[in-house]
Amino acid sequence: MGTPDPDTMDELIADCADLPSSPLTQPSAVPGPRYPDWSVDDATAAQMADLDAYI
């Protein structure tokens, strides 16, 4: 069974006032995605050194 629709603007405002605050302002219990740290080694950088010649 759902919540009945408000009949007046005052009821609508009262219903909206009962809503919890935005989940963006509350700390999340679910951690965000974690990505591993990465770096470019010298061998990979050397492969890209002459890339400008191909563009």
Biopython code that builds the backbone (N, CA, C, O; Angstrom):
import numpy as np
from Bio.PDB.StructureBuilder import StructureBuilder

atoms = [
    (1, "MET", "N", (0.854, -1.166, 0.000)),
    (1, "MET", "CA", (0.000, 0.000, 0.000)),
    (1, "MET", "C", (0.897, 1.226, 0.000)),
    (1, "MET", "O", (1.833, 1.300, 0.796)),
    (2, "GLY", "N", (0.635, 2.178, -0.866)),
    (2, "GLY", "CA", (1.469, 3.367, -0.996)),
    (2, "GLY", "C", (0.959, 4.523, -0.157)),
    (2, "GLY", "O", (-0.065, 4.428, 0.520)),
    (3, "THR", "N", (1.685, 5.589, -0.220)),
    (3, "THR", "CA", (1.304, 6.814, 0.467)),
    (3, "THR", "C", (0.255, 7.522, -0.366)),
    (3, "THR", "O", (0.409, 7.627, -1.583)),
    (4, "PRO", "N", (-0.812, 8.013, 0.256)),
    (4, "PRO", "CA", (-1.843, 8.706, -0.525)),
    (4, "PRO", "C", (-1.304, 10.018, -1.100)),
    (4, "PRO", "O", (-0.442, 10.664, -0.504)),
    (5, "ASP", "N", (-1.822, 10.393, -2.256)),
    (5, "ASP", "CA", (-1.418, 11.652, -2.875)),
    (5, "ASP", "C", (-1.931, 12.824, -2.048)),
    (5, "ASP", "O", (-3.037, 12.773, -1.511)),
    (6, "PRO", "N", (-1.121, 13.889, -1.944)),
    (6, "PRO", "CA", (-1.584, 15.054, -1.194)),
    (6, "PRO", "C", (-2.700, 15.771, -1.956)),
    (6, "PRO", "O", (-2.713, 15.801, -3.187)),
    (7, "ASP", "N", (-3.618, 16.335, -1.210)),
    (7, "ASP", "CA", (-4.741, 17.052, -1.820)),
    (7, "ASP", "C", (-4.480, 18.547, -1.942)),
    (7, "ASP", "O", (-5.101, 19.221, -2.763)),
    (8, "THR", "N", (-3.572, 19.063, -1.136)),
    (8, "THR", "CA", (-3.304, 20.500, -1.169)),
    (8, "THR", "C", (-1.797, 20.734, -1.274)),
    (8, "THR", "O", (-0.999, 19.823, -1.052)),
    (9, "MET", "N", (-1.425, 21.953, -1.610)),
    (9, "MET", "CA", (-0.017, 22.311, -1.697)),
    (9, "MET", "C", (0.653, 22.204, -0.322)),
    (9, "MET", "O", (1.816, 21.811, -0.228)),
    (10, "ASP", "N", (-0.073, 22.549, 0.733)),
    (10, "ASP", "CA", (0.482, 22.437, 2.087)),
    (10, "ASP", "C", (0.823, 20.991, 2.429)),
    (10, "ASP", "O", (1.857, 20.726, 3.042)),
    (11, "GLU", "N", (-0.041, 20.054, 2.036)),
    (11, "GLU", "CA", (0.234, 18.643, 2.282)),
    (11, "GLU", "C", (1.456, 18.184, 1.476)),
    (11, "GLU", "O", (2.267, 17.399, 1.967)),
    (12, "LEU", "N", (1.579, 18.672, 0.251)),
    (12, "LEU", "CA", (2.715, 18.312, -0.587)),
    (12, "LEU", "C", (4.020, 18.821, 0.030)),
    (12, "LEU", "O", (5.014, 18.097, 0.084)),
    (13, "ILE", "N", (4.004, 20.068, 0.492)),
    (13, "ILE", "CA", (5.189, 20.636, 1.118)),
    (13, "ILE", "C", (5.542, 19.870, 2.387)),
    (13, "ILE", "O", (6.717, 19.610, 2.644)),
    (14, "ALA", "N", (4.552, 19.511, 3.172)),
    (14, "ALA", "CA", (4.792, 18.748, 4.394)),
    (14, "ALA", "C", (5.383, 17.375, 4.066)),
    (14, "ALA", "O", (6.287, 16.901, 4.755)),
    (15, "ASP", "N", (4.869, 16.741, 3.011)),
    (15, "ASP", "CA", (5.410, 15.441, 2.594)),
    (15, "ASP", "C", (6.870, 15.577, 2.154)),
    (15, "ASP", "O", (7.702, 14.731, 2.480)),
    (16, "CYS", "N", (7.172, 16.638, 1.418)),
    (16, "CYS", "CA", (8.545, 16.836, 0.935)),
    (16, "CYS", "C", (9.491, 17.155, 2.084)),
    (16, "CYS", "O", (10.667, 16.796, 2.034)),
    (17, "ALA", "N", (8.998, 17.817, 3.107)),
    (17, "ALA", "CA", (9.832, 18.155, 4.254)),
    (17, "ALA", "C", (10.249, 16.898, 5.010)),
    (17, "ALA", "O", (11.259, 16.906, 5.714)),
    (18, "ASP", "N", (9.489, 15.826, 4.872)),
    (18, "ASP", "CA", (9.800, 14.575, 5.563)),
    (18, "ASP", "C", (10.849, 13.736, 4.824)),
    (18, "ASP", "O", (11.322, 12.733, 5.357)),
    (19, "LEU", "N", (11.214, 14.140, 3.600)),
    (19, "LEU", "CA", (12.194, 13.384, 2.837)),
    (19, "LEU", "C", (13.568, 13.514, 3.478)),
    (19, "LEU", "O", (13.905, 14.577, 4.001)),
    (20, "PRO", "N", (14.364, 12.455, 3.447)),
    (20, "PRO", "CA", (15.721, 12.559, 3.998)),
    (20, "PRO", "C", (16.572, 13.474, 3.122)),
    (20, "PRO", "O", (16.240, 13.725, 1.963)),
    (21, "SER", "N", (17.658, 13.963, 3.681)),
    (21, "SER", "CA", (18.539, 14.833, 2.912)),
    (21, "SER", "C", (19.178, 14.046, 1.778)),
    (21, "SER", "O", (19.131, 12.816, 1.750)),
    (22, "SER", "N", (19.763, 14.762, 0.864)),
    (22, "SER", "CA", (20.363, 14.161, -0.317)),
    (22, "SER", "C", (21.412, 13.126, 0.057)),
    (22, "SER", "O", (22.185, 13.350, 0.989)),
    (23, "PRO", "N", (21.458, 12.002, -0.642)),
    (23, "PRO", "CA", (22.496, 11.006, -0.362)),
    (23, "PRO", "C", (23.882, 11.548, -0.691)),
    (23, "PRO", "O", (24.878, 10.998, -0.223)),
    (24, "LEU", "N", (23.971, 12.614, -1.485)),
    (24, "LEU", "CA", (25.271, 13.182, -1.816)),
    (24, "LEU", "C", (25.875, 13.925, -0.629)),
    (24, "LEU", "O", (27.090, 14.119, -0.570)),
    (25, "THR", "N", (25.026, 14.344, 0.323)),
    (25, "THR", "CA", (25.542, 15.072, 1.480)),
    (25, "THR", "C", (25.775, 14.161, 2.674)),
    (25, "THR", "O", (26.309, 14.596, 3.694)),
    (26, "GLN", "N", (25.382, 12.915, 2.556)),
    (26, "GLN", "CA", (25.569, 11.962, 3.642)),
    (26, "GLN", "C", (26.713, 11.025, 3.303)),
    (26, "GLN", "O", (26.879, 10.650, 2.143)),
    (27, "PRO", "N", (27.506, 10.638, 4.297)),
    (27, "PRO", "CA", (28.567, 9.677, 4.001)),
    (27, "PRO", "C", (27.969, 8.352, 3.528)),
    (27, "PRO", "O", (26.958, 7.888, 4.055)),
    (28, "SER", "N", (28.591, 7.775, 2.561)),
    (28, "SER", "CA", (28.078, 6.541, 1.979)),
    (28, "SER", "C", (28.621, 5.324, 2.715)),
    (28, "SER", "O", (29.795, 5.273, 3.080)),
    (29, "ALA", "N", (27.758, 4.360, 2.923)),
    (29, "ALA", "CA", (28.178, 3.102, 3.531)),
    (29, "ALA", "C", (28.837, 2.205, 2.482)),
    (29, "ALA", "O", (29.546, 1.257, 2.819)),
    (30, "VAL", "N", (28.595, 2.516, 1.216)),
    (30, "VAL", "CA", (29.157, 1.734, 0.121)),
    (30, "VAL", "C", (30.373, 2.483, -0.418)),
    (30, "VAL", "O", (30.234, 3.615, -0.881)),
    (31, "PRO", "N", (31.546, 1.885, -0.370)),
    (31, "PRO", "CA", (32.731, 2.591, -0.879)),
    (31, "PRO", "C", (32.670, 2.749, -2.384)),
    (31, "PRO", "O", (32.087, 1.921, -3.083)),
    (32, "GLY", "N", (33.267, 3.803, -2.872)),
    (32, "GLY", "CA", (33.328, 4.040, -4.309)),
    (32, "GLY", "C", (34.298, 3.077, -4.966)),
    (32, "GLY", "O", (34.956, 2.291, -4.284)),
    (33, "PRO", "N", (34.390, 3.132, -6.275)),
    (33, "PRO", "CA", (35.291, 2.226, -6.982)),
    (33, "PRO", "C", (36.744, 2.532, -6.623)),
    (33, "PRO", "O", (37.117, 3.690, -6.435)),
    (34, "ARG", "N", (37.543, 1.498, -6.531)),
    (34, "ARG", "CA", (38.968, 1.654, -6.245)),
    (34, "ARG", "C", (39.745, 1.212, -7.473)),
    (34, "ARG", "O", (39.536, 0.115, -7.992)),
    (35, "TYR", "N", (40.617, 2.048, -7.920)),
    (35, "TYR", "CA", (41.427, 1.732, -9.084)),
    (35, "TYR", "C", (42.875, 1.592, -8.630)),
    (35, "TYR", "O", (43.336, 2.366, -7.791)),
    (36, "PRO", "N", (43.586, 0.631, -9.165)),
    (36, "PRO", "CA", (44.983, 0.467, -8.761)),
    (36, "PRO", "C", (45.812, 1.649, -9.241)),
    (36, "PRO", "O", (45.508, 2.258, -10.267)),
    (37, "ASP", "N", (46.855, 1.966, -8.498)),
    (37, "ASP", "CA", (47.796, 2.985, -8.948)),
    (37, "ASP", "C", (48.519, 2.450, -10.175)),
    (37, "ASP", "O", (48.789, 1.253, -10.269)),
    (38, "TRP", "N", (48.826, 3.319, -11.097)),
    (38, "TRP", "CA", (49.545, 2.877, -12.269)),
    (38, "TRP", "C", (50.590, 3.926, -12.619)),
    (38, "TRP", "O", (50.484, 5.095, -12.247)),
    (39, "SER", "N", (51.571, 3.481, -13.323)),
    (39, "SER", "CA", (52.612, 4.374, -13.790)),
    (39, "SER", "C", (53.101, 3.855, -15.130)),
    (39, "SER", "O", (52.886, 2.696, -15.485)),
    (40, "VAL", "N", (53.762, 4.734, -15.863)),
    (40, "VAL", "CA", (54.299, 4.371, -17.173)),
    (40, "VAL", "C", (55.783, 4.108, -17.002)),
    (40, "VAL", "O", (56.530, 4.956, -16.513)),
    (41, "ASP", "N", (56.194, 2.923, -17.412)),
    (41, "ASP", "CA", (57.616, 2.612, -17.296)),
    (41, "ASP", "C", (58.372, 3.178, -18.505)),
    (41, "ASP", "O", (57.763, 3.662, -19.459)),
    (42, "ASP", "N", (59.691, 3.110, -18.451)),
    (42, "ASP", "CA", (60.529, 3.688, -19.507)),
    (42, "ASP", "C", (60.304, 3.014, -20.856)),
    (42, "ASP", "O", (60.355, 3.678, -21.892)),
    (43, "ALA", "N", (60.057, 1.711, -20.859)),
    (43, "ALA", "CA", (59.848, 0.989, -22.124)),
    (43, "ALA", "C", (58.576, 1.473, -22.816)),
    (43, "ALA", "O", (58.553, 1.645, -24.035)),
    (44, "THR", "N", (57.524, 1.691, -22.037)),
    (44, "THR", "CA", (56.269, 2.171, -22.621)),
    (44, "THR", "C", (56.430, 3.611, -23.097)),
    (44, "THR", "O", (55.934, 3.965, -24.167)),
    (45, "ALA", "N", (57.101, 4.427, -22.335)),
    (45, "ALA", "CA", (57.328, 5.811, -22.742)),
    (45, "ALA", "C", (58.137, 5.870, -24.034)),
    (45, "ALA", "O", (57.883, 6.727, -24.881)),
    (46, "ALA", "N", (59.107, 4.971, -24.197)),
    (46, "ALA", "CA", (59.924, 4.937, -25.406)),
    (46, "ALA", "C", (59.080, 4.594, -26.636)),
    (46, "ALA", "O", (59.344, 5.104, -27.725)),
    (47, "GLN", "N", (58.078, 3.744, -26.474)),
    (47, "GLN", "CA", (57.204, 3.398, -27.595)),
    (47, "GLN", "C", (56.421, 4.614, -28.073)),
    (47, "GLN", "O", (56.081, 4.711, -29.252)),
    (48, "MET", "N", (56.135, 5.535, -27.169)),
    (48, "MET", "CA", (55.322, 6.703, -27.501)),
    (48, "MET", "C", (56.167, 7.911, -27.904)),
    (48, "MET", "O", (55.620, 8.938, -28.306)),
    (49, "ALA", "N", (57.485, 7.801, -27.800)),
    (49, "ALA", "CA", (58.373, 8.949, -28.010)),
    (49, "ALA", "C", (58.217, 9.555, -29.397)),
    (49, "ALA", "O", (58.233, 10.779, -29.535)),
    (50, "ASP", "N", (58.068, 8.738, -30.417)),
    (50, "ASP", "CA", (57.988, 9.239, -31.791)),
    (50, "ASP", "C", (56.555, 9.297, -32.312)),
    (50, "ASP", "O", (56.337, 9.347, -33.523)),
    (51, "LEU", "N", (55.602, 9.291, -31.428)),
    (51, "LEU", "CA", (54.194, 9.300, -31.845)),
    (51, "LEU", "C", (53.852, 10.537, -32.650)),
    (51, "LEU", "O", (53.046, 10.451, -33.576)),
    (52, "ASP", "N", (54.431, 11.681, -32.335)),
    (52, "ASP", "CA", (54.135, 12.901, -33.069)),
    (52, "ASP", "C", (54.474, 12.777, -34.556)),
    (52, "ASP", "O", (53.877, 13.468, -35.381)),
    (53, "ALA", "N", (55.400, 11.925, -34.901)),
    (53, "ALA", "CA", (55.773, 11.731, -36.298)),
    (53, "ALA", "C", (54.632, 11.080, -37.084)),
    (53, "ALA", "O", (54.570, 11.240, -38.303)),
    (54, "TYR", "N", (53.741, 10.363, -36.434)),
    (54, "TYR", "CA", (52.649, 9.670, -37.107)),
    (54, "TYR", "C", (51.389, 10.507, -37.199)),
    (54, "TYR", "O", (50.463, 10.158, -37.932)),
    (55, "ILE", "N", (51.343, 11.593, -36.472)),
    (55, "ILE", "CA", (50.125, 12.412, -36.450)),
    (55, "ILE", "C", (50.196, 13.495, -37.478)),
    (55, "ILE", "O", (49.261, 14.285, -37.609)),
]
sb = StructureBuilder()
sb.init_structure("model")
sb.init_model(0)
sb.init_chain("A")
sb.init_seg("    ")
for serial, (resi, resn, name, xyz) in enumerate(atoms, 1):
    if name == "N":
        sb.init_residue(resn, " ", resi, " ")
    sb.init_atom(name, np.array(xyz, "f"), 0.0, 1.0, " ", f" {name:<3s}", serial, name[0])
structure = sb.get_structure()
